[in-house]
């Protein structure tokens, strides 16, 4: 798994073919020997907390091995443009796109649209709609492919993911098909394929145990190429077991560089 995620992170920053923007020299560097810094927004509770804990251990080890630094926050309240300017990458680790202060939302939108850094979103980043009295973040709805969250497999299922872009920097090195265990597999009101560049999808007929919570065409990894920032959304992000899955870790690795 470490190898899998490592490859993705490397490719995200080491190649120019994924998107139009790489590391910008205007990004402020802190007094740290690290080659760059990333900001991780992670939930600090709920039923994804074990994934968050496993992700932090994995990221800290990767950062130490690869010479970059990681800062963690569990709330977007202090985010503004100046704050984000310190970071080459924003990693939205199981954090939903609602309830953000206006300043933080506008700062992240500018960061992504103008390519001030890269963005990686996992799992909860597509929990799009009206939740807990918060309105839908309209810009985010478009950025994520004009989809709304509809349902999920609450009892979990293993599923076979199809690599649709084997030569893409993010998917390179992954087999044509690989299995992800114990995932919730969100469904949406429609496929985002018409609005984003799909890199991988799940074969719903492969679910074990089988489930009738399906949507047909079901992308699970994609990028929005209408913005300047390098960006990737990876749906899978529920179980800490993912960090023992070499395919998952390879997928994530391309974002961080070596």
Secondary structure, DSSP 8 states (H G I E B T S, - for coil): -HHHHHHHHHHHHH-SSS-S----TTS---SSSSS-EEEEEE--SSTTHHHHHHHHHHHHHHHHHHT-EEEEES-GGG--HHHHTT-SEEEEES--SSS--HHHHHHHHHHHHTTSSEEEEEGGGG--S-BTTB---HHHHHHTTS--EEE--TT-EEEEEEES-TTSTTTTT--SEEEEEEE---EESS-STTTSEEEEEEEEEEEES--S---SS-EEEEE-TTSSS-EEEE---S-GGGGG-HHHHHHHTBTT--
